[in-house]
Amino acid sequence: MPSQSLFLVTLVVDDYDRARDFFCSSLGFECLEDTPQPDGKRWVVVRPKGGEGAALLLARAATEKQKSAIGNQTGGRVGFFLKTDDFARDHAAMIARGVRFLEEPRREIYGTVAVFADPYGNTWDLIEHRAA
């Protein structure tokens, strides 16, 4: 049986450095690659430290249509889910680094969660799944 996995997801941004700074400094992600490309583009890939899932390709918008998608890539729904093994630790660290949470943490049947926004307005869940 073939094996497949999702390894990279594009996030359209307005500026490579601004986006990289947020993900690496504010969220604590690692930068896996930042390679200049022809025509002024860059291949910028970030991922949560120690993470196992997909990484993000930070892609600077090049057209008006792409620019109009910045911050609304999922039509206003939470579109990104950052899993943690220690919600309290990561929530406190993110607040200390200026991450803007849109709600107080809440306990759901699946775990502890709170929604935060990236600098563009995309919404994310910080989530610690409940032990089974």
Secondary structure as GFF3:
##gff-version 3
##sequence-region A 1 132
A	DSSP	beta_strand	8	13	.	.	.	ID=ss1
A	DSSP	alpha_helix	16	21	.	.	.	ID=ss2
A	DSSP	pi_helix	22	26	.	.	.	ID=ss3
A	DSSP	beta_strand	29	36	.	.	.	ID=ss4
A	DSSP	three_ten_helix	38	40	.	.	.	ID=ss5
A	DSSP	beta_strand	42	48	.	.	.	ID=ss6
A	DSSP	beta_strand	55	60	.	.	.	ID=ss7
A	DSSP	alpha_helix	64	69	.	.	.	ID=ss8
A	DSSP	beta_strand	80	83	.	.	.	ID=ss9
A	DSSP	alpha_helix	87	96	.	.	.	ID=ss10
A	DSSP	beta_strand	100	101	.	.	.	ID=ss11
A	DSSP	beta_strand	106	108	.	.	.	ID=ss12
A	DSSP	beta_strand	111	117	.	.	.	ID=ss13
A	DSSP	beta_strand	123	129	.	.	.	ID=ss14
###
